[in-house]
Amino acid sequence: MWLWLREGKSFWVGLLGALVLVLYGVVPTFQPAHFGRVYAAYGGVFIVLSIIWGWLVDGISPDRFDIIGGVFALSGVFVIMYWPRT
């Protein structure tokens, strides 16, 4: 989608991007039990990977608030996935 919207690529690239985004949102809903936990944990990992991507690929150095937020996100992942349950 970004290539189509910002880089002037063809309509078909935008359409393919839209399809991929729709599948990205729908396919995970077919996962087995505890989907909510896994999806929430994935969100935390996605946050951290986005910060790393911005740093390594886009050249945007994370500031201390990015790092603090990433640590909070990963902390949430560990609580969601590994905190003992009764």
Residue frames as qw, qx, qy, qz and C-alpha x, y, z in Angstrom:
[[0.000, 0.887, 0.462, 0.000, 0.00, 0.00, 0.00],
 [0.324, -0.777, 0.082, 0.533, 2.78, 2.42, 0.91],
 [0.407, -0.110, 0.577, 0.699, 4.46, 1.95, -2.45],
 [0.162, 0.599, 0.663, 0.418, 1.23, 2.80, -4.22],
 [0.175, -0.910, -0.363, 0.100, 0.25, 5.71, -1.97],
 [0.310, -0.868, 0.141, 0.360, 3.62, 7.40, -1.56],
 [0.437, -0.390, 0.602, 0.543, 5.94, 6.08, -4.24],
 [0.462, 0.531, -0.215, -0.677, 3.62, 6.29, -7.23],
 [0.166, -0.107, 0.955, 0.221, 3.57, 2.56, -8.06],
 [0.325, -0.157, -0.653, -0.666, 0.73, 1.12, -10.13],
 [0.661, -0.265, 0.053, -0.700, -2.82, 0.61, -8.94],
 [0.885, -0.011, -0.451, -0.118, -2.23, -3.15, -8.98],
 [0.436, 0.201, -0.642, 0.598, 0.51, -2.85, -6.38],
 [0.300, -0.234, 0.341, -0.859, -1.95, -0.95, -4.18],
 [0.822, -0.106, -0.201, -0.522, -4.64, -3.56, -4.74],
 [0.774, 0.084, -0.597, 0.194, -2.24, -6.37, -3.89],
 [0.171, 0.245, -0.567, 0.768, -1.17, -4.48, -0.78],
 [0.557, -0.223, 0.139, -0.788, -4.79, -4.05, 0.28],
 [0.882, -0.040, -0.394, -0.254, -5.43, -7.76, -0.19],
 [0.591, 0.157, -0.643, 0.460, -2.39, -8.67, 1.88],
 [0.104, -0.255, 0.451, -0.849, -3.50, -6.32, 4.67],
 [0.750, -0.177, -0.067, -0.633, -6.99, -7.83, 4.71],
 [0.866, 0.026, -0.499, 0.021, -5.56, -11.34, 4.88],
 [0.337, 0.295, -0.589, 0.673, -3.15, -10.18, 7.59],
 [0.355, -0.234, 0.365, -0.828, -6.13, -9.19, 9.71],
 [0.831, -0.044, -0.096, -0.547, -8.44, -12.11, 8.92],
 [0.734, 0.221, -0.641, 0.041, -6.19, -15.18, 8.79],
 [0.139, 0.266, -0.751, 0.588, -5.12, -14.98, 12.46],
 [0.596, -0.165, 0.262, -0.741, -8.74, -15.21, 13.57],
 [0.895, 0.081, -0.332, -0.285, -8.75, -18.84, 12.41],
 [0.270, 0.424, -0.785, 0.363, -6.04, -19.83, 14.89],
 [0.607, -0.347, -0.715, 0.009, -6.87, -22.36, 17.62],
 [0.539, -0.744, -0.382, 0.101, -7.39, -21.73, 21.35],
 [0.492, -0.637, -0.061, 0.590, -5.91, -18.76, 23.20],
 [0.488, 0.577, 0.316, 0.573, -5.93, -16.67, 20.06],
 [0.137, -0.962, -0.117, -0.206, -6.44, -13.48, 22.05],
 [0.634, -0.683, 0.232, 0.278, -3.32, -14.03, 24.10],
 [0.704, 0.042, 0.419, 0.572, -1.18, -14.93, 21.13],
 [0.315, 0.746, 0.332, 0.483, -2.46, -11.97, 19.12],
 [0.300, -0.953, -0.003, -0.051, -1.87, -9.56, 22.02],
 [0.693, -0.492, 0.334, 0.408, 1.65, -10.92, 22.50],
 [0.617, 0.372, 0.417, 0.554, 2.26, -10.59, 18.78],
 [0.074, 0.943, 0.198, 0.256, 1.28, -6.94, 19.05],
 [0.490, -0.826, 0.203, 0.189, 4.02, -6.34, 21.61],
 [0.697, -0.140, 0.477, 0.516, 6.61, -8.05, 19.44],
 [0.440, 0.683, 0.410, 0.414, 5.37, -6.06, 16.44],
 [0.147, -0.989, -0.022, 0.000, 5.96, -2.81, 18.33],
 [0.563, -0.626, 0.405, 0.356, 9.57, -3.72, 19.07],
 [0.645, 0.161, 0.562, 0.492, 10.24, -4.97, 15.56],
 [0.280, 0.876, 0.312, 0.240, 8.79, -1.75, 14.16],
 [0.282, -0.927, 0.190, 0.159, 11.22, 0.29, 16.24],
 [0.630, -0.338, 0.555, 0.425, 14.10, -1.89, 15.08],
 [0.561, 0.521, 0.522, 0.375, 12.96, -1.65, 11.45],
 [0.094, 0.985, 0.126, 0.076, 12.78, 2.13, 11.67],
 [0.433, -0.786, 0.360, 0.256, 16.28, 2.21, 13.09],
 [0.592, -0.228, 0.654, 0.412, 18.00, -0.24, 10.73],
 [0.465, 0.452, 0.645, 0.404, 16.07, 0.30, 7.50],
 [0.122, 0.901, 0.332, 0.249, 14.72, 3.85, 7.67],
 [0.499, 0.293, -0.247, 0.777, 17.65, 5.28, 9.64],
 [0.367, -0.709, -0.029, -0.601, 15.49, 6.73, 12.42],
 [0.339, 0.179, -0.769, 0.512, 17.34, 6.23, 15.68],
 [0.517, -0.634, -0.561, -0.129, 15.05, 5.33, 18.56],
 [0.058, -0.623, 0.349, -0.697, 15.06, 7.79, 21.43],
 [0.008, -0.146, 0.851, -0.505, 14.80, 6.84, 25.08],
 [0.591, 0.121, 0.347, -0.718, 11.00, 6.94, 24.96],
 [0.754, 0.298, -0.455, -0.368, 10.94, 4.50, 22.04],
 [0.406, 0.253, -0.845, 0.238, 13.18, 2.17, 24.01],
 [0.254, -0.050, 0.674, -0.692, 11.13, 2.55, 27.21],
 [0.720, 0.199, 0.042, -0.663, 7.94, 1.87, 25.27],
 [0.682, 0.310, -0.639, -0.174, 9.52, -1.19, 23.64],
 [0.152, 0.186, -0.864, 0.442, 10.55, -2.52, 27.04],
 [0.494, 0.069, 0.457, -0.736, 7.00, -2.00, 28.32],
 [0.764, 0.276, -0.268, -0.518, 5.61, -3.79, 25.27],
 [0.567, 0.266, -0.777, 0.055, 7.95, -6.78, 25.70],
 [0.120, -0.128, 0.762, -0.623, 7.19, -6.86, 29.42],
 [0.672, 0.143, 0.192, -0.701, 3.52, -7.14, 28.50],
 [0.719, 0.300, -0.565, -0.271, 4.31, -9.99, 26.12],
 [0.319, 0.213, -0.866, 0.322, 6.04, -11.93, 28.88],
 [0.364, 0.002, 0.586, -0.724, 3.20, -11.32, 31.33],
 [0.745, 0.229, -0.082, -0.622, 0.60, -12.42, 28.77],
 [0.748, 0.314, -0.561, -0.164, 2.46, -15.52, 27.64],
 [0.578, 0.190, -0.724, 0.326, 4.32, -16.76, 30.70],
 [0.314, -0.373, 0.463, -0.740, 2.62, -15.53, 33.90],
 [0.060, -0.082, -0.986, 0.131, 1.42, -18.55, 35.89],
 [0.528, -0.216, -0.232, -0.788, -2.30, -19.10, 35.66],
 [0.379, -0.129, 0.785, -0.473, -4.55, -20.94, 38.07]]
